[in-house]
């Protein structure tokens, strides 16, 4: 089978620095423009900068094996890597040499014109459209993509006979009605004769049984579940044996509120963890709070406002006593170290032990960034990833390629991980109707 030339766009390498090794025994081609763009990103202090530096170091190592412009062998894959200079690109009225994207696409166009089987790989939708219009075979980078239309929900609904439902309610455990349950996957057992007679259980891999919920129906920090999926989420958030929880769902389904409420319960009431650490991606793909005016705390305030809103709701609902207003009570939690708000940019490089950690808006992270966050989690900590895969701000991610969806799908089957897809908006009647009709 003839080898192909895969021309990589810069955004592919910034998305996954291991992409150089992802094309087996084929030829990986880097336009010189990509090298120049990597140089611009290398000084950034975030993950994008780290990825750029990683790629540059890899190229420098490969450079010792020969001239990159002539192609060098890549031992890890059995393929080759080659850098193509811009002056090798032929003229085309649809490609302007002054445009960086056109210079990159032009390399793929030149290889295609020479008769070489060529594929252009980019995370940029417009670049893919343009290269496809030029007749170049074009693809998204799919190594870390999942099939979102068939993503793991974390639960299933199964019709059973009435005695099975009664047994789960009374005896708290039943044999699983199927053989392929994942650890911590939930089952909504529905009475086949009376559909409103239901019971929810979780598959316990140690017992090999569907066990009744021990926490899902509870109230924590005066917050309780309003639908079955929220009960499942609370069960995972409160179970100490589950160290990684992924919660996906559209706006208003209660992902962040439930996570914060259960986190405060574990930290303040049960003292299971030393502190509640809450973080969010600040500005998608490459920028951080350094671009905003003011001290770190002032910058964080604006980006953490949704977290403050949830804390205010919990404290208002609790009707906590003490002097001062709502802001004072929240500030007291922060100053005492009970709650810490941190920009995700500053988590990389830390080891985080004995903490209940929530990463909100995780759908804006790449799979590699999610891996970086998870690998920071220290002993006796718990990590909760929440987000809405339908609302992604990162221009190079979608519902199938973002890190949250990837983590939910890839971590299923592990006893220390759990996942739930929330569907029903509980924010308000108006919000729920808007989500359905607008």
Secondary structure, DSSP 4 states (H G I P E B T S, - for coil): ----EEEEPHHHHHH-GGGGGSSTTSEEEEEHHHHHHHHHHTT-SSHHHHHHHHHHHHHHHHHTTS-GGG-EEETTTTEEEEEE-GGGSPPBTTB-TTSHHHHHHHHHHHHHHTT--EEEE-S-HHHHHHHHHTT-EEE---TT---GGG---SEEEEEE-HHHHHHHHHHSEEE-SSS-PPTT-EEEEEESS-TT-EEEEEEETTTTEEEE-SSTT-EETTEE-SSHHHHHHHHHHH-TT--EEEEEE-TTS-HHHHHHHHHHIIIIIS--SSEEEEEE--BTTTB-GGGSSS-HHHHHHHHTHHHHHHHHHHHHHHT--SSS-HHHHHHHHHHTTSEEEEEGGGTTT--B-SEEEEEESGGGSBHHHHHHHHTTB-TT-EEEEEE-TT----TT--TTTBHHHHHHHHTTT-TTEEEEEE----S-HHHHHHHHH-
